[in-house]
Amino acid sequence: MASLIVKERLPGPQAVSDEQLLDHVKNHGGTAWHPVGTCRMGSDPQSVVDPTLRVRGVEGLRVVDASIMPKIPSGNTSAPAVMIGEKGADLIRHAS
């Protein structure tokens, strides 16, 4: 792999001290987490969505996406989001 590297791009050869490297990370770093939980599902009054995905206080509205997750899962959010979609579709299909 080393033979393919022409030069260091970031943070650059001028960043040599721990402080310079840390500054680069602070200014340019980010997370790979997928935000979830903005409409947390739960049974408590603080949750936005009830266990059947209905928005509390708004008749006829459900949230069926990753925003209902109470916590960020430790793995990728894709499979849980698909499961939420499938469960939500099932709940809507069987709603009276």
Order of alpha helices (4+ residues) and beta strands (2+ residues): alpha-alpha
